[in-house]
Amino acid sequence: MPKLSFLIDYWRGAWRDGEPPGCDAIDPMMLKPVLGHVMICEPMDAGTDFLIRLYGTKMAQHMGRDLTGERMSRFQPDSYINDFYLATYRAVAARGEPLYTHHWPSTQAFANEIPRILLPFFQDGKVTRILGCTDAKPRKPVIRRGWEINQPR
């Protein structure tokens, strides 16, 4: 999982004088090796929901849609996966600590397995951004019932 290792090293390197990294430490140029696989979220509604500020292009290709600008709660409403994602982001926002997950989603998902790291970034002692990265193993071919997929013909 070199993508996740890269991002963990980046986050650790952003600590200054024993203080966790601030939002200003998120530098897209430094994230270039993994930029297509990252997601940056901002806690909203007292940390119960999250605005997806950036949804990497590789992730969007796998999913068949770009979630930039969407609320996480609207990703797949009434789905177990939505509850799972919200719970993990809420935990990072509340605890201010990184979280690693590795799950095997349903057969309707775009991937066979999804290892993921979520890393908190702070402002004034509060988590104000969560930088996430996946190293998903996509299914071939990508099939999503009910979702438009932009594939070359």
Secondary structure, DSSP 8 states (H G I E B T S, - for coil): -HHHHHHHHHHHHT-BTTB--BGGG--TTTTTTTGGGEEEEEEEGGGTEEEEEEE-HHHHHHHTS--TT-BGGGSSTT-HHHHHHHHHHHHHHHH-S-EEEEE---TTSSEEEEEEEEEEEEETTEEEEEEEEE--EE-SS---TTS------
